[in-house]
Amino acid sequence: MELHDFDIPPCPDCGKEKMYHLCVSHVPGTASFRKNGWYCKSCGIGPKQLGSASEAEAARFALVLLNK
């Protein structure tokens, strides 16, 4: 997986730039894995999938970073 843009996306609901990504679990198929995604500190929505990368791809990338 190659990341090209590290800018944090604005919230799709309120439009504020208060989004953060939360990775609860790296194990696909678990209830915790479904909580992975983008959350908004301003309006509280989430988890949302933003961008073109799937949560499975993001989890694999996170494991690569952890193992470096």
N, C-alpha and C positions, 0 to 999 in steps of 0.2 A: 504494500500500500504506500502510495506516495502522496504526501500532503503538500499542496501548493499555496494554500491561503490559510494563515493562522489568525485572521480577523474573527472576532467573536460576532456572530450574527445578531441582528436586532430581534426582539421578541415578535413572533408573528401575530400575537394578540394585541399587546399594548404598544408595540413599536419602540420600547425603550431598550437601551443597550445594557441590559442587566442579566443576560443569559449566562449560564454556566453549565458545563457538562458534568454529569455524575455517572461514574461507572460503579455500579453496585456489585456486579458479579461478571466474571469473564467466562462463565460456564453457560453455553447456549442451552436453551430449553428449560431452564429453571425459572421459578417465579421471580427470583431476584434479578435475573438477566433482563426480564421484561421491564424492570424499573430503570434500566440504563437509558440515558438520553439527556436532552437539554431541558433545563428548568429555568424559570424566570424569577429572580429575586424580587422584582417589583410586583407582578400580578399573581405569581404563584403557579402558573401553568406548568405542566410537565407530567411525565416525560414526553418530549417531542423529538422526532427525528428531523434534523435539519441538514441540508446538503445532500450530496450524492452517495456518501459512504454509509453502509449498513452498520447496525450495532455490532454484528459479528465481525466485520472488518475492523471497526474501532477497537473491539476487545482484543483481536489478534495484534493490532498495532500497539496497544497498551502493554501487552505481554512482552513484545519485542523491546519496548522502552524500559520496562522493569528489569529485563535480563541483561541490559547493557552495563 
